[in-house]
């Protein structure tokens, strides 16, 4: 029997919406409407590190 994938090993991707808000999304799942791929793929922790580096202004684009 195959062992389940541990959450720390699940692959994710960095996604961004039209308001330039970032998130992580499980790789292989369809993106929700309004979101696009916007960075690296890897573990959730790797993706969150990337978001910490690039998302320096947390205000939505419409509020800037």
C-alpha positions as CSV (number, residue, x, y, z in Angstrom):
1,X,0.0,0.0,0.0
2,X,1.3,3.5,-0.8
3,X,1.9,5.8,2.1
4,X,0.2,9.1,2.0
5,X,2.2,12.2,1.2
6,X,3.1,14.2,4.2
7,X,1.9,17.8,4.1
8,X,5.4,19.2,4.2
9,X,6.2,17.2,1.0
10,X,3.0,18.3,-0.9
11,X,4.0,20.5,-3.8
12,X,2.5,24.0,-4.1
13,X,2.7,27.0,-6.4
14,X,2.7,30.7,-5.7
15,X,-0.4,32.4,-7.0
16,X,-1.5,36.0,-7.3
17,X,-4.8,37.8,-8.0
18,X,-5.6,41.0,-9.8
19,X,-5.2,43.0,-6.6
20,X,-1.6,41.6,-6.3
21,X,-2.3,39.6,-3.2
22,X,-0.3,36.4,-3.0
23,X,-1.1,32.9,-1.7
24,X,0.0,29.3,-2.1
25,X,-2.1,26.7,-3.9
26,X,-1.6,22.9,-4.2
27,X,0.1,22.0,-7.5
28,X,-2.2,20.1,-9.8
29,X,-5.4,21.6,-8.6
30,X,-7.2,24.0,-10.9
31,X,-6.7,27.6,-9.8
32,X,-9.7,29.6,-8.6
33,X,-11.2,32.3,-10.8
34,X,-9.1,35.4,-10.7
35,X,-5.9,33.8,-9.6
36,X,-2.8,33.1,-11.8
37,X,0.5,31.4,-11.3
38,X,3.1,34.0,-10.1
39,X,6.2,32.4,-8.9
40,X,8.1,29.2,-8.0
41,X,6.7,25.8,-7.3
42,X,7.9,23.7,-4.3
43,X,7.0,22.9,-0.8
44,X,4.6,25.2,1.0
45,X,7.5,26.6,3.1
46,X,9.5,27.4,0.0
47,X,6.5,29.2,-1.6
48,X,5.9,31.1,1.6
49,X,9.5,32.2,1.8
50,X,9.2,33.6,-1.8
51,X,6.0,35.4,-0.9
52,X,7.7,37.0,2.1
53,X,10.4,38.4,-0.2
54,X,8.1,39.7,-3.0
55,X,4.9,40.8,-1.2
56,X,6.2,43.9,0.7
57,X,3.1,46.1,0.4
58,X,0.2,44.1,1.7
59,X,-2.4,46.7,0.6
60,X,-4.6,45.6,-2.3
61,X,-3.6,47.2,-5.6
62,X,-6.8,49.2,-5.6
63,X,-5.9,50.8,-2.3
64,X,-2.4,51.9,-3.3
